[in-house]
Amino acid sequence: MMKDMASSRLEDLCLHINMKISEIKKCLLLRDIGEDDFYKPMLRKIQNEVVLVHDLLNKMENEVKQQEKLKDSLKEMQKAAERDQKEAQHLLEHIPRYLPKPQSCNTVPAVKHNGETEAVEPITEKKEKKPAKEKKPIKEAPLITMEEFENVPGYLKGRITYDQINAVVQEINKAVVGKYKILYQPLKSMSAPVRNLYHRFIEEETRDTKGSFFIVEDDIKMFTHLKLDKKFHSILSILRHCQRVREIRGSGLIRYVIC
């Protein structure tokens, strides 16, 4: 076996030497041809073609480099698109129940209280329709956005979830709407219990609450099913941090003002 290996290596060496000899012979032959006047025009033409081929190869090399850069850029774009697709799929599969929405206002007709007089419209020949009653808006707190929720400090948030916070926001808005619908009703149309509520609402107003929409804990108990427990007050702290409500204290009451 050792003899076979030595023989194979010797044959390979001989083949290599013979190839080198053949190449030397070709070089000598070409050198001799170059000295022949008959072949000189052909050699010059070949030389020009070689220069052109060399330039073409350089251009091709540059183009290949540009294509490689483009390929790398496309790979990065593909990776970014795949990441965006995964994020979009994740968002699609985890849509929260309470999405942020633009601040909305419930409106109820403005009414005239005791002592106010109606403006008399001039009578014309044509039958005129009664003008629509002016409507007063009721301010509601916008829902918390996911970005705001993520920026809430951990010591405030604890284990409270995004959905739980917005559920409280909706209940607070329900209490605000319930209260101010009563305030905007004509006194004559109110029953005795509703009139008592109306007077309580008026008594709870102060100089600091003028022009603001607010509720107190009794309103939350009356118009919602919220439990005024530790968790509720923790969520109120988050809503104050996110500037959805603020507090005005006085006369033994905490007034939650819609921001």
Secondary structure, DSSP 8 states (H G I E B T S, - for coil): -HHHHHHHHHHHHHHHHHHHHHHHHHHHHHHHHHT-TTTHHHHHHHHHHHHHHHHHHHHHHHHHHHHHHHHHHHHHHHHHHHHHHHHHHHHHHT--SS------EEEEE----TT---------SS--------EEEEE------HHHHHTS-HHHHTT--HHHHHHHHHHHHHHHHHHHHHHTS-GGG--HHHHHHHHHHHHH--GGGTT--EE-HHHHHHH-----SHHHHHHHHHHHHTTSEEEEEETTEEEEEE-
